[in-house]
Amino acid sequence: MTIPEPPPATLRLKVDYEALAANWRALDRLSGRAAAGAAVKADAYGLGVAKVVPTLLDEGARQFFVAHWSEVAPVLAAGALPEQIAVLHGVNTPADAAYAVATGVRPVINSLRQAALWREAGGGACHLMIDTGMNRLGLPPSEIGGPAIGALDIDIVLSHLASAEDDTDQSARQLALFEEVRAGVTARRASLANSAGIALGSGFHFDLTRPGLALYGGVPCAALAGDLAQVAYLQAMVMQVRSVPQGGLIGYNAAFRAPHPMRTATLSLGYADGILRCWGEGGALSHEGRTLKIIGRVSMDMIVADCTDIPDLAEGDFCDLPYNLVAAAKTTGLSQYELLTLLGDRFAR
Ligand SMILES: *Cc1c(COP(=O)(O)O)cnc(C)c1O
């Protein structure tokens, strides 16, 4: 039997590709003489590489970063060339290295063990991550000088800023160490700045910047606020409108008791879609500019909201879940990164 196409989804994630393109252009301009690449790991922060990557290629982006080898095929299918894709987790097994060789996609080498795995697989062009103080993944400066690293064919030497969005001297210390260490590494290009790092000034730009969050409308620091536009917009359908009497209990565990007779709307999205329970503490949807406060517990697949003051709201209407990432982060206590990457597969993108 051929399975028919499913009907249109009752929850939507609209991606504003114009805004995405404009954000990349702004970040490329703010990167000065450096070129802006793009972090497209985690399916372009949840927005979908299938259209994000072609949009960025059209604007001129030529370097893409993913975390896992499983993320490579969709980025290739979206039109990026193998040599334009860097895998941040590097080669952790001989199978990783064999896949890198077979596809021509470049690993980021993060340790002496990864350098050995890469050499044993035949090697070729790669990138090198130096840890300049984040103590997460990457070679410590003390391990750079040896023959194992000297033998690598390094395209990009990179490091990652731990606190670029914070008012701290950690970034300047990481920059100084990066300058010092990279002097002893033979590489074609150097790269240090993520989104927030771009705002730290030309000293942080080197040859290539690696924005992620800011491409997708996140605003990591106030300095970038005026240059970035929202990219992700969420909508969900009202499946049922009900009248709840005073004292009526709403949702799981009776977490909300109607203080007066209410009209409520049951919407088709929930925590399985990435709209976690924390949205219940002060979150709201909107319909044509009018606010519907979320009431009671967020369920796996549903949210109930108060539409007492929106008498014309009808079953089948779509409501917006405001997804200005700065505001949504304040409402939920989630980071802007989490708000994007949590969004589930049931959203029609
Ligand atoms: C995720 C990531 C980026 C992008 O960071 P944003 O803060 O989202 O701009 C850049 N570089 C590395 C190594 C990363 O892991």
The ligand as an SDF file (V2000), in Angstrom:
LIG
                    3D

 15 15  0  0  0  0  0  0  0  0999 V2000
   28.4390   25.9160   18.4050 C   0  0  0  0  0  0  0  0  0  0  0  0
   29.7670   26.4760   18.0810 C   0  0  0  0  0  0  0  0  0  0  0  0
   29.8840   27.7260   17.4730 C   0  0  0  0  0  0  0  0  0  0  0  0
   28.7110   28.6670   17.2980 C   0  0  0  0  0  0  0  0  0  0  0  0
   28.4840   29.3160   18.5320 O   0  0  0  0  0  0  0  0  0  0  0  0
   27.3290   30.4170   18.7350 P   0  0  0  0  0  0  0  0  0  0  0  0
   27.5150   30.8600   20.1420 O   0  0  0  0  0  0  0  0  0  0  0  0
   26.0450   29.6950   18.5190 O   0  0  0  0  0  0  0  0  0  0  0  0
   27.5580   31.4740   17.7410 O   0  0  0  0  0  0  0  0  0  0  0  0
   31.1390   28.1290   17.0850 C   0  0  0  0  0  0  0  0  0  0  0  0
   32.2320   27.3640   17.3010 N   0  0  0  0  0  0  0  0  0  0  0  0
   32.1570   26.1650   17.9190 C   0  0  0  0  0  0  0  0  0  0  0  0
   33.3970   25.3720   18.1420 C   0  0  0  0  0  0  0  0  0  0  0  0
   30.9340   25.6870   18.3450 C   0  0  0  0  0  0  0  0  0  0  0  0
   30.8560   24.5120   18.9780 O   0  0  0  0  0  0  0  0  0  0  0  0
  1  2  1  0
  2  3  1  0
  2 14  2  0
  3  4  1  0
  3 10  2  0
  4  5  1  0
  5  6  1  0
  6  7  2  0
  6  8  1  0
  6  9  1  0
 10 11  1  0
 11 12  2  0
 12 13  1  0
 12 14  1  0
 14 15  1  0
M  END
$$$$
